[in-house]
Amino acid sequence: EGMGLGRIVHRGLGSKRYRITANAPGGHSWSDFGTGSAIHVLVRLAADLTQIRVPARPRTTFNIGRISGGTSVNTIAQQAELELDLRSEATDALLKLDRQVNEIVARYQTAHWQQQGITVATEAIGDRPSGEIAADHPLVAAAQSALAGAGLTGSADLRISSTDANSPLSRGIPAVCVGITEGGNAHR
């Protein structure tokens, strides 16, 4: 794992990711004013998503990381999409958040919107199940020994994160992810 030198991830942070797409008739901003806009619908849906309240414990988060659409400043958008990331330390909390998101999306898939020529679709673009092994598991101890053998002194930083270890951990297969270098500003 890049960054996090001295970290040992032994708990897999569950995540679900979606691409939500809106399609609408669109048209010219002047002559077709009032016609359904994919961007207008999508930003309303996004605003509804931001009203979801998540628990502080277990830590649960969501993020709209991308939003795009339209073709020009004077064109009512025919298509727009956003990408949404959901995460939680607990499977039940992640599933509850997932249900809330799908309930919001379903409100934009009703006859009211369809009569205006507007459709909203959801596509799953990621699903990392959660899982973990105990902090005193032999594999964690082996990773700690390896870090000590590499000259890193002090106790290892045991963490939860979303890594390639999620898949085996979710199946009860012991796995860890070890930080091998220093760094910062992840995803910036």
PASEBA-1860 file (N, C-alpha, C; in nm, 3 decimals):
! residues 188
1> EGMGLGRI> 0.085/-0.117/0.000/0.000/0.000/0.000/0.089/0.123/0.000 ~ 0.065/0.214/-0.087/0.137/0.340/-0.085/0.099/0.421/0.037 ~ 0.189/0.500/0.084/0.172/0.585/0.203/0.148/0.499/0.328 ~ 0.142/0.564/0.439/0.111/0.496/0.564/0.219/0.403/0.613 ~ 0.344/0.440/0.597/0.453/0.357/0.645/0.431/0.324/0.792 ~ 0.432/0.198/0.824/0.408/0.152/0.960/0.264/0.114/0.990 ~ 0.175/0.139/0.896/0.035/0.102/0.915/0.011/-0.042/0.877 ~ -0.077/-0.104/0.951/-0.124/-0.237/0.916/-0.276/-0.231/0.914
9> VHRGLGSK> -0.333/-0.251/0.797/-0.478/-0.252/0.782/-0.523/-0.397/0.801 ~ -0.601/-0.419/0.907/-0.653/-0.554/0.934/-0.805/-0.556/0.938 ~ -0.864/-0.437/0.914/-1.010/-0.425/0.910/-1.048/-0.360/0.777 ~ -1.133/-0.427/0.700/-1.175/-0.376/0.570/-1.296/-0.286/0.581 ~ -1.281/-0.162/0.539/-1.390/-0.064/0.540/-1.481/-0.090/0.420 ~ -1.606/-0.123/0.447/-1.701/-0.152/0.339/-1.739/-0.027/0.263 ~ -1.759/-0.043/0.132/-1.802/0.070/0.049/-1.891/0.023/-0.065 ~ -1.978/0.112/-0.106/-2.060/0.093/-0.225/-2.049/0.221/-0.307
17> RYRITANA> -2.045/0.204/-0.437/-2.034/0.321/-0.525/-2.136/0.311/-0.637 ~ -2.192/0.427/-0.671/-2.296/0.432/-0.773/-2.270/0.544/-0.872 ~ -2.313/0.521/-0.994/-2.326/0.628/-1.094/-2.476/0.647/-1.113 ~ -2.523/0.767/-1.085/-2.665/0.799/-1.101/-2.676/0.891/-1.222 ~ -2.756/0.849/-1.319/-2.768/0.920/-1.445/-2.911/0.971/-1.464 ~ -2.923/1.095/-1.509/-3.053/1.153/-1.543/-3.053/1.183/-1.692 ~ -3.164/1.152/-1.757/-3.185/1.185/-1.898/-3.315/1.263/-1.907 ~ -3.317/1.364/-1.996/-3.433/1.451/-2.010/-3.444/1.497/-2.155
25> PGGHSWSD> -3.557/1.557/-2.192/-3.574/1.603/-2.330/-3.471/1.709/-2.371 ~ -3.440/1.800/-2.278/-3.344/1.906/-2.312/-3.399/2.003/-2.415 ~ -3.311/2.085/-2.467/-3.351/2.182/-2.568/-3.273/2.311/-2.554 ~ -3.326/2.416/-2.617/-3.263/2.548/-2.614/-3.309/2.623/-2.490 ~ -3.216/2.693/-2.424/-3.247/2.759/-2.297/-3.354/2.867/-2.310 ~ -3.370/2.925/-2.429/-3.470/3.030/-2.449/-3.600/2.973/-2.505 ~ -3.590/2.910/-2.619/-3.712/2.866/-2.686/-3.777/2.744/-2.621 ~ -3.701/2.666/-2.547/-3.755/2.546/-2.483/-3.761/2.558/-2.331
33> FGTGSAIH> -3.753/2.682/-2.281/-3.755/2.702/-2.136/-3.873/2.629/-2.073 ~ -3.846/2.560/-1.962/-3.949/2.482/-1.894/-3.945/2.335/-1.927 ~ -3.872/2.301/-2.033/-3.854/2.160/-2.069/-3.763/2.096/-1.965 ~ -3.784/1.968/-1.939/-3.704/1.898/-1.839/-3.555/1.903/-1.866 ~ -3.479/1.930/-1.761/-3.333/1.936/-1.770/-3.274/1.826/-1.682 ~ -3.185/1.748/-1.740/-3.119/1.642/-1.664/-3.037/1.700/-1.549 ~ -2.972/1.814/-1.571/-2.893/1.875/-1.465/-2.982/1.925/-1.352 ~ -3.093/1.990/-1.386/-3.182/2.040/-1.281/-3.233/1.925/-1.193
41> VLVRLAAD> -3.270/1.815/-1.255/-3.320/1.699/-1.179/-3.206/1.640/-1.094 ~ -3.090/1.626/-1.154/-2.979/1.562/-1.083/-2.932/1.646/-0.964 ~ -2.930/1.778/-0.977/-2.886/1.858/-0.863/-2.991/1.857/-0.752 ~ -3.118/1.843/-0.787/-3.221/1.827/-0.684/-3.201/1.695/-0.610 ~ -3.176/1.590/-0.687/-3.150/1.459/-0.627/-3.026/1.466/-0.538 ~ -2.921/1.529/-0.586/-2.798/1.542/-0.508/-2.822/1.620/-0.379 ~ -2.902/1.726/-0.387/-2.934/1.804/-0.267/-3.007/1.716/-0.166 ~ -3.097/1.631/-0.214/-3.167/1.538/-0.124/-3.069/1.441/-0.060
49> LTQIRVPA> -2.971/1.394/-0.136/-2.871/1.302/-0.081/-2.793/1.369/0.033 ~ -2.762/1.497/0.017/-2.682/1.564/0.119/-2.758/1.583/0.250 ~ -2.888/1.559/0.250/-2.968/1.571/0.371/-2.969/1.443/0.455 ~ -2.911/1.335/0.402/-2.905/1.209/0.477/-2.819/1.231/0.601 ~ -2.867/1.183/0.713/-2.791/1.190/0.839/-2.734/1.052/0.867 ~ -2.604/1.046/0.890/-2.536/0.919/0.915/-2.488/0.915/1.059 ~ -2.472/0.797/1.114/-2.426/0.788/1.253/-2.278/0.823/1.266 ~ -2.243/0.879/1.381/-2.102/0.903/1.412/-2.034/0.770/1.446
57> RPRTTFNI> -2.110/0.679/1.509/-2.062/0.544/1.543/-2.167/0.443/1.505 ~ -2.137/0.345/1.427/-2.011/0.325/1.359/-1.992/0.435/1.254 ~ -1.867/0.475/1.235/-1.840/0.583/1.141/-1.893/0.544/1.003 ~ -1.972/0.634/0.946/-2.038/0.611/0.818/-2.031/0.741/0.740 ~ -1.995/0.734/0.611/-1.980/0.855/0.530/-2.037/0.835/0.391 ~ -2.059/0.947/0.324/-2.094/0.944/0.182/-2.034/1.066/0.116 ~ -2.012/1.057/-0.014/-1.953/1.169/-0.088/-1.997/1.163/-0.234 ~ -2.043/1.277/-0.284/-2.064/1.292/-0.428/-1.932/1.343/-0.482
65> GRISGGTS> -1.858/1.256/-0.548/-1.723/1.290/-0.590/-1.712/1.348/-0.729 ~ -1.813/1.320/-0.811/-1.812/1.374/-0.948/-1.954/1.405/-0.989 ~ -1.970/1.512/-1.067/-2.097/1.545/-1.128/-2.065/1.610/-1.262 ~ -2.135/1.567/-1.366/-2.108/1.622/-1.499/-2.234/1.613/-1.583 ~ -2.235/1.687/-1.692/-2.347/1.679/-1.784/-2.363/1.806/-1.864 ~ -2.460/1.802/-1.954/-2.488/1.916/-2.039/-2.388/1.931/-2.152 ~ -2.421/2.023/-2.244/-2.333/2.043/-2.360/-2.289/2.188/-2.377 ~ -2.371/2.283/-2.330/-2.331/2.423/-2.342/-2.413/2.507/-2.244
73> VNTIAQQA> -2.374/2.632/-2.227/-2.439/2.720/-2.132/-2.583/2.753/-2.173 ~ -2.613/2.748/-2.303/-2.749/2.782/-2.348/-2.827/2.659/-2.396 ~ -2.791/2.543/-2.344/-2.860/2.419/-2.379/-2.917/2.357/-2.253 ~ -3.047/2.328/-2.254/-3.108/2.253/-2.145/-3.053/2.111/-2.155 ~ -2.992/2.064/-2.048/-2.917/1.939/-2.051/-3.006/1.817/-2.076 ~ -2.961/1.735/-2.170/-3.029/1.608/-2.197/-2.976/1.496/-2.108 ~ -2.853/1.510/-2.062/-2.793/1.403/-1.982/-2.703/1.464/-1.876 ~ -2.703/1.401/-1.758/-2.613/1.440/-1.648/-2.592/1.317/-1.561
81> ELELDLRS> -2.478/1.314/-1.493/-2.451/1.201/-1.404/-2.368/1.246/-1.285 ~ -2.382/1.168/-1.179/-2.297/1.191/-1.062/-2.246/1.056/-1.015 ~ -2.134/1.060/-0.942/-2.079/0.939/-0.883/-2.078/0.957/-0.733 ~ -2.129/0.855/-0.664/-2.152/0.859/-0.521/-2.078/0.746/-0.452 ~ -2.008/0.780/-0.344/-1.931/0.684/-0.265/-1.994/0.675/-0.126 ~ -2.026/0.553/-0.083/-2.083/0.527/0.050/-1.985/0.439/0.125 ~ -1.960/0.468/0.255/-1.867/0.387/0.334/-1.917/0.375/0.477 ~ -1.883/0.262/0.540/-1.912/0.245/0.681/-1.824/0.137/0.741
89> EATDALLK> -1.796/0.156/0.870/-1.722/0.055/0.945/-1.807/-0.069/0.970 ~ -1.939/-0.055/0.965/-2.029/-0.166/0.995/-2.118/-0.198/0.876 ~ -2.130/-0.325/0.845/-2.211/-0.369/0.731/-2.355/-0.321/0.745 ~ -2.415/-0.334/0.862/-2.555/-0.293/0.881/-2.573/-0.144/0.853 ~ -2.482/-0.062/0.899/-2.491/0.083/0.876/-2.476/0.115/0.727 ~ -2.387/0.044/0.659/-2.369/0.065/0.516/-2.496/0.026/0.440 ~ -2.556/-0.085/0.479/-2.680/-0.128/0.414/-2.794/-0.030/0.438 ~ -2.801/0.026/0.558/-2.904/0.127/0.588/-2.883/0.251/0.501
97> LDRQVNEI> -2.759/0.297/0.490/-2.729/0.412/0.405/-2.763/0.382/0.260 ~ -2.729/0.264/0.216/-2.760/0.220/0.079/-2.911/0.224/0.054 ~ -2.990/0.177/0.149/-3.137/0.180/0.136/-3.187/0.324/0.126 ~ -3.130/0.413/0.209/-3.171/0.554/0.205/-3.143/0.616/0.069 ~ -3.026/0.587/0.015/-2.991/0.639/-0.118/-3.089/0.588/-0.222 ~ -3.117/0.459/-0.218/-3.207/0.401/-0.318/-3.350/0.451/-0.303 ~ -3.392/0.484/-0.180/-3.524/0.544/-0.160/-3.531/0.682/-0.223 ~ -3.424/0.760/-0.208/-3.421/0.893/-0.269/-3.424/0.881/-0.421
105> VARYQTAH> -3.341/0.793/-0.476/-3.340/0.775/-0.621/-3.478/0.733/-0.671 ~ -3.543/0.643/-0.598/-3.676/0.594/-0.639/-3.778/0.708/-0.650 ~ -3.763/0.813/-0.569/-3.855/0.927/-0.578/-3.842/1.000/-0.712 ~ -3.728/0.983/-0.777/-3.706/1.048/-0.906/-3.731/0.952/-1.022 ~ -3.783/0.835/-0.991/-3.815/0.736/-1.095/-3.965/0.713/-1.104 ~ -4.043/0.808/-1.056/-4.189/0.795/-1.053/-4.252/0.849/-1.181 ~ -4.382/0.822/-1.195/-4.458/0.868/-1.312/-4.452/1.020/-1.327 ~ -4.446/1.092/-1.214/-4.438/1.238/-1.220/-4.322/1.284/-1.308
113> WQQQGITV> -4.206/1.225/-1.288/-4.087/1.263/-1.365/-4.093/1.203/-1.505 ~ -4.141/1.081/-1.517/-4.147/1.015/-1.648/-4.241/1.088/-1.743 ~ -4.349/1.147/-1.690/-4.441/1.224/-1.775/-4.374/1.347/-1.834 ~ -4.268/1.393/-1.769/-4.192/1.508/-1.820/-4.078/1.462/-1.910 ~ -4.072/1.331/-1.938/-3.967/1.276/-2.023/-3.836/1.257/-1.951 ~ -3.839/1.255/-1.820/-3.716/1.245/-1.739/-3.702/1.103/-1.683 ~ -3.586/1.046/-1.703/-3.556/0.915/-1.644/-3.430/0.926/-1.559 ~ -3.428/0.850/-1.453/-3.313/0.845/-1.363/-3.277/0.698/-1.345
121> ATEAIGDR> -3.150/0.666/-1.363/-3.104/0.528/-1.350/-2.982/0.524/-1.258 ~ -2.968/0.410/-1.193/-2.855/0.389/-1.102/-2.776/0.269/-1.151 ~ -2.645/0.284/-1.153/-2.554/0.176/-1.190/-2.452/0.158/-1.078 ~ -2.441/0.035/-1.029/-2.339/0.006/-0.928/-2.203/0.005/-0.998 ~ -2.109/0.084/-0.945/-1.974/0.089/-1.004/-1.868/0.045/-0.905 ~ -1.911/0.002/-0.786/-1.815/-0.047/-0.688/-1.886/-0.107/-0.568 ~ -1.828/-0.213/-0.515/-1.884/-0.278/-0.396/-1.771/-0.351/-0.326 ~ -1.724/-0.292/-0.217/-1.619/-0.356/-0.138/-1.679/-0.397/-0.005
129> PSGEIAAD> -1.693/-0.525/0.017/-1.751/-0.571/0.143/-1.654/-0.551/0.259 ~ -1.711/-0.543/0.378/-1.627/-0.525/0.497/-1.587/-0.660/0.555 ~ -1.492/-0.657/0.643/-1.445/-0.776/0.713/-1.326/-0.738/0.798 ~ -1.283/-0.831/0.883/-1.168/-0.800/0.968/-1.112/-0.927/1.029 ~ -0.989/-0.912/1.075/-0.929/-1.013/1.162/-0.888/-0.941/1.290 ~ -0.876/-1.014/1.396/-0.843/-0.955/1.526/-0.704/-0.892/1.525 ~ -0.687/-0.792/1.608/-0.557/-0.724/1.619/-0.448/-0.818/1.668 ~ -0.486/-0.927/1.737/-0.386/-1.022/1.785/-0.374/-1.146/1.696
137> HPLVAAAQ> -0.429/-1.139/1.575/-0.420/-1.251/1.480/-0.273/-1.275/1.442 ~ -0.233/-1.399/1.418/-0.093/-1.428/1.381/-0.045/-1.352/1.256 ~ -0.135/-1.326/1.161/-0.094/-1.252/1.041/-0.061/-1.106/1.076 ~ -0.137/-1.047/1.167/-0.108/-0.911/1.213/0.027/-0.911/1.285 ~ 0.049/-1.011/1.369/0.178/-1.022/1.440/0.293/-1.038/1.342 ~ 0.273/-1.116/1.235/0.377/-1.134/1.134/0.408/-1.002/1.063 ~ 0.303/-0.925/1.032/0.323/-0.794/0.968/0.399/-0.700/1.062 ~ 0.364/-0.704/1.190/0.435/-0.622/1.288/0.582/-0.662/1.295
145> SALAGAGL> 0.609/-0.792/1.292/0.749/-0.840/1.294/0.824/-0.795/1.170 ~ 0.757/-0.799/1.054/0.821/-0.757/0.929/0.857/-0.609/0.935 ~ 0.766/-0.527/0.987/0.795/-0.384/0.998/0.911/-0.360/1.095 ~ 0.911/-0.433/1.207/1.022/-0.420/1.303/1.152/-0.465/1.239 ~ 1.149/-0.572/1.159/1.267/-0.621/1.089/1.320/-0.522/0.987 ~ 1.230/-0.436/0.938/1.270/-0.332/0.842/1.320/-0.206/0.913 ~ 1.327/-0.213/1.046/1.382/-0.101/1.121/1.279/-0.003/1.175 ~ 1.152/-0.032/1.160/1.049/0.057/1.214/1.025/0.019/1.359
153> TGSADLRI> 1.056/0.111/1.446/1.041/0.084/1.588/0.908/0.139/1.638 ~ 0.867/0.095/1.754/0.740/0.140/1.810/0.629/0.047/1.767 ~ 0.514/0.071/1.820/0.402/-0.016/1.786/0.345/0.021/1.650 ~ 0.299/-0.081/1.580/0.239/-0.060/1.448/0.106/0.014/1.463 ~ 0.071/0.088/1.362/-0.053/0.165/1.357/-0.159/0.075/1.294 ~ -0.244/0.013/1.376/-0.348/-0.076/1.326/-0.467/0.007/1.281 ~ -0.518/-0.023/1.160/-0.619/0.062/1.097/-0.730/-0.016/1.030 ~ -0.837/0.060/1.001/-0.941/0.016/0.910/-0.925/0.101/0.785
161> SSTDANSP> -0.940/0.039/0.668/-0.930/0.112/0.543/-0.996/0.028/0.434 ~ -1.015/0.088/0.318/-1.071/0.018/0.204/-0.956/-0.017/0.111 ~ -0.920/-0.146/0.108/-0.804/-0.191/0.030/-0.839/-0.321/-0.040 ~ -0.742/-0.376/-0.111/-0.762/-0.506/-0.175/-0.781/-0.618/-0.072 ~ -0.749/-0.592/0.054/-0.769/-0.692/0.159/-0.918/-0.709/0.192 ~ -1.002/-0.616/0.154/-1.145/-0.627/0.184/-1.205/-0.758/0.136 ~ -1.175/-0.794/0.014/-1.239/-0.913/-0.043/-1.207/-1.040/0.036 ~ -1.081/-1.072/0.061/-1.057/-1.192/0.141/-1.110/-1.179/0.284
169> LSRGIPAV> -1.096/-1.062/0.346/-1.146/-1.044/0.482/-1.296/-1.070/0.490 ~ -1.371/-1.025/0.389/-1.516/-1.045/0.389/-1.554/-1.192/0.378 ~ -1.461/-1.273/0.330/-1.486/-1.417/0.314/-1.426/-1.499/0.428 ~ -1.375/-1.429/0.530/-1.316/-1.497/0.644/-1.173/-1.544/0.619 ~ -1.112/-1.493/0.513/-0.974/-1.529/0.480/-0.883/-1.422/0.540 ~ -0.789/-1.460/0.626/-0.700/-1.360/0.687/-0.621/-1.283/0.581 ~ -0.618/-1.152/0.598/-0.544/-1.065/0.506/-0.509/-0.936/0.578 ~ -0.399/-0.875/0.536/-0.360/-0.743/0.585/-0.308/-0.663/0.466
177> CVGITEGG> -0.302/-0.535/0.486/-0.240/-0.445/0.389/-0.142/-0.361/0.469 ~ -0.015/-0.357/0.425/0.091/-0.293/0.502/0.141/-0.169/0.427 ~ 0.149/-0.057/0.499/0.202/0.066/0.442/0.353/0.053/0.420 ~ 0.401/0.089/0.301/0.541/0.067/0.268/0.620/0.195/0.242 ~ 0.554/0.311/0.247/0.625/0.436/0.222/0.553/0.550/0.292 ~ 0.617/0.664/0.299/0.554/0.782/0.356/0.493/0.865/0.244 ~ 0.393/0.943/0.277/0.330/1.028/0.178/0.222/1.111/0.244 ~ 0.148/1.184/0.164/0.041/1.266/0.218/-0.051/1.313/0.108
185> NAHR> -0.155/1.383/0.148/-0.252/1.442/0.056/-0.314/1.340/-0.040 ~ -0.354/1.225/0.015/-0.417/1.123/-0.068/-0.537/1.179/-0.142 ~ -0.547/1.145/-0.267/-0.659/1.185/-0.355/-0.666/1.335/-0.382 ~ -0.557/1.407/-0.358/-0.558/1.551/-0.385/-0.472/1.581/-0.504
END
